[in-house]
Every structure is written in C-alpha cells, then in structure tokens.
Amino acid sequence: MKNALEVLRKNTMIFVLVLVFLFFTLMTKGQMFTALNFNALITQNAYVYILATGMLMCMLTGGNIDLSCGSFVCFVGAVGGICMVTREMGTGVSILVMLLVGIVYGAILGYVIAYLNIPPWIATLAGYLAFRGWGTALLSANSSTGSIAPFPQTYIKIFSGKIWETAIGVLNVPCLIVGMIVSIFVVILNILNRRSRSRKGYEVASAWSMVLKTVITVAVIMLFAYKLAYAGGIPTVLIWVVAIVLLYEFITSKTTIGRYFYTIGGNAEATRLSGVDTRKIMFLAYLNMAVLTVISAFTVIARFQAANSTAGTNYEMDAISACVVGGVSAYGGSGSVFGMVVGATLIGVINLGMSIMGIDANWQKVIKGVVLLAAVVFEILNNKDKTRA
C-alpha cells in the first residue's frame, strides 16, 4: 500500500494528464482522439516543449525565468521574414542570421544577468517590451499588412513538413515501423538502466513498477505512431522536439555541467565556494534560452508560413507553466526534463481541448492560471510531506 501511494505521489501529474485528456475526449465527443488532433497536439504546441526546455535550465539556477522569449520569437520572425522573403537571401543564410541574432542577444542578456547582477526578471522584462515593439516596427516597415509571407517551401518543409508523407486517412507504414523501433529501444534502455543502477548499489524501483512503466510508455508511443500514421506521417517538428528533449535529458542527468545547474539552485554560495564558476553557469543558462527561442521561432514561422506581430504572444507564460506544472521547483534546484515534457503536454492538451470546445480566450487564461496555481500548491504540500517523512 505504501509503495502504491509513493508511486502515485511521484507520478501525480501523469495521472492528471490522463484524466484531463479523457475529460476533453468526453467533452468533445471523441474529437480529441482523432488522428488530426493528435498531430495538432504536437505541431501546435512544439514551441511549448522547446521554450520550456530552455526555461527549465533557467529555473534550475534558482527559480529564474525569461520573460522576453515570447517577444523575441516575434523579433526573430521579423528578421527571418526580411532575410528570406524581402531580401531573398536564401534559406540557409537566413537561418544562420537568425541564429546569430539569438546568440548575440543571449550573450548580452547572460552577461547583464551573470556579471552585472541585474535581476533576471528585470533584464528579461526589458526584452519583453523592447522586442515586441522592435519586431512590430520591422514588420510594419517591410510590409503594408504588418505580416511578411510567403516563406520558401524548403524552409517550411524543414520545420513544418512531414517525413514519408502520405495522404491523410491512409495508413503510413513507415510511421508504425518507427514507433516499433522506438518502443524496442525504450524497453532495452529501461532494462539496461535498471541493471546498471543495481550493480552500482543504487536504489531501484520494484520489477513490477518498471514493467508497468515500460508497458505504459510503449503503449503511448505506439498510440501516437498509429494516430500519426493516419495523419499523413511524422511531423518534422516532432523530430526537432524529440532531439532537443533527449539532448537536454542527457545534459541534465549525465554531465557535470548539467549537475551544476541543480547545485546552484540548491545553494549558489556553497556551489561558488566549492570552486564552480556560478556566473558562467548563469551566463550559459540565458545564452541557451536565447538559442532555443530562435529554434522555437523557426517552428512557429513555418507553421504559420508567415512572420507577424502577434507571434509569440504569451509564449513565455506557457513555457513557465509547463515547467511548474511538470514539477520544476519555483525556487530552483529540482525538476527534470521528463517532468517538463509531462507539464508541456498537459498545457498542450488544455490548449487544444479548450480550442475544440470553443471556449472564450479569456476563460482559457483563467483556467490555465488556476492549473498553474494548483501545481504550485501541490509542490509546496508535497515538499512538506517529504520533510515530515
């Protein structure tokens, strides 16, 4: 009984995600379960996963956030539109220019925060205001409609196309094969990981717990593979999201520099006294955030096939919400990439479900605000329970 309660507490948000998905499936009379909406869950919310990954690294350093990422998406989109559409500089060159803009901004922001000791919320609030205005001004100066389009098809295929594309409603066999390969890889990885932890004397979950977790994971993978197989194939944006998530899972769990992000959030002064350059880690957190914001902008522009002044609106709120809902501490020092993915998926399900139901945008904000507050309250109560134990 005690083990079951512990499993429930550790995976509360997963159970909440399942319940919320089932709720919207019921309320939309099964529309949430269609192949096209499974595809939409990925394509329409890819920006949440990418931005939340960067936000995770910032929050680990002590609950710090980036309020400018949404506005920066708008600005980068304007730069991309001018380069690719107005100036016709070519897809490859334009992508490099956009990345360079992100690196320059990230370096400046990181320096201001890490070395000049400007509070992150103030520094990024300045970017929140400046980049929205700057991006809108650039779009207005280069287009009578305030929107730049159409973008080259080569660019759109990279960030918003499909792999092994087939007609919607026709079974895409390669998609199912990829799902099977990924499932086999997950099973092998879970077994090897458990054996490795057991050999090193680390605490491992019970065998039934591992089997149950593996079965559920494989079932989810194959469900997505099956649905995407009828939605025209694997979206290229899914490849980008999976690559970023896996890379940062490796960084945070397997590398020394990844662990520094956690130790700074736990106790910055003790980390500094132990010889770690805490300013460098803070600098890297915001440089990394800017680069991931540019990648997010790539996917957003490709999905809309245009650069416009409304792009990125409230994206920073979705990224922060995904992290907090996914168990990332608002005070820093704890959280995981997997938890962030669960949180981002929950935010995506809520966004999609409410859109299908036709709920007013203002009430959507109210609901997401309540979910965010509930997640913070749960984290505080959960930490109190651990302390008592």
Secondary structure, DSSP 8 states (H G I E B T S, - for coil): -HHHHHHHHHTHHHHHHHHHHHHHHHHTTTGGGSHHHHHHHHHTTHHHHHHHHHHHHHHHTTS---SSHHHHHHHHHHHHHIIIIIS---HHHHHHHHHHHHHHHHHHHHHHHHTS---HHHHHHHHHHHHHHHHHHHHHHH-TTSEE----HHHHHHHH-EET---TTS--HHHHHHHHHHHHHHHHHHHHHHHHHHHTT-----HHHHHHHHHHHHHHHHHHHHHHHTTTSEEHHHHHHHHHHHHHHHHHHH-HHHHHHHHHHH-HHHHHHTT--HHHHHHHHHHHHHHHHHHHHHHHHHHHTSEETTTTTTHHHHHHHHHHHTT--TTSS---HHHHHHHHHHHHHHHHHHHHHT--HHHHHHHHHHHHHHHHHHHHHHHHHHHH-
